[in-house]
Amino acid sequence: MGKGKAGKVRTSHILVEKHSKALEIISMIQEGSDFKEMARKFSSCPSKKKGGDLGLFGKGQMVPEFEKAAFALNVGQMTHNPVKTKSGYHIIKRTS
């Protein structure tokens, strides 16, 4: 099984306005806080009700910065640096 191009990925994310807040949340998750709980508590995206779950998406469905970061992650992995888009700063976790 080669890597090939993944057709779709499933991600969760936490969206915040400030880079410093995103870094703070990343630290809290790395220290053991639950990603879903952090999404419910801090994310400004409506997906926070579902623990940040954005469901499955394919290439071309998300803004390029978000998509590039999401497809680069392995399943279960989270971005170590916030991903900036016009919406703010995202912490992205690939779930499948």
N, C-alpha and C positions, 0 to 999 in steps of 0.2 A: 504493500500500500504506500504509494507516494503521497506527498503532501497535496499536490493538486490544488485547484481553486475551490475553496469552500463555497458552496452555493449560498448558504444562509448561516447566520449566526444568531444566537439569542443572547441578549445582554440586559443587564440592569445598570442603572446609573443614578448618581446623585448630582443634582445641578445646583450650584450656588453662584452668587454674584462676585464674590471676592476670592482671589487666588489664595490669600492667607487662610481663609476659612476652609477652602478645599484641602490645603496642606494639613490643617489641624484635624480634619475628618479622616484623611488618609492615615495619619499617625494613630488616631483612636482605633481605627479598624486593624491596623498592624499590631496594636497592643491588645487585641482581643475583642473589640466591640463588634457587634453583628452588623453586617452591611445593610441588611433589610431594615433593621432598627434605625440605623443612621440615616437611611433614605427617608423613612417615615418622619423622622425628627427634623432633618435639615433641608431636604430637597425642595426646590421651588417648582418642580415639574409635577403635573397631575399624576404621573406614574408613582409618586411617593405612596399613594394609597395601596399599591401593590408591591411595596418594598423596592420600588425603582424599576420593576420589570418592564421592559419595552417589547417583549415578545420577539418573534423571529423577524429578521429582515435580510434582504439581499443587497447586493451592490447597487448603488444609485438611489437608495431610499433615504439615506441620512446625509447630513452635510459632510463634505469630504474629510474634514479634520476628525470628526467623530468616527466615520466609517473606517478610515485608515487605522486609527487606534484600536477599534473593536476587532477588526480582522487580524491584527497583529498579535492579539492576546491568545494564549492557550486557554482551554476550558478550565474554569476555576480561578483564573488569574485576574488580577485587578491592575489598573494603571497605577504606577508609582508617582507619576506627575499628573497634575490636572491638565485636561485637554481643553484648550480655549476655542470657543465658537462664538458666533454673534449672540447666542443665548446666555453665555456666561462660562463658568468653569465646570467641567464634567469629571467625575470620578467614574470610570467605567469598569464593570466586571463582566467577563464573558461567562455565561452560565451553560451554554451548550452550542 
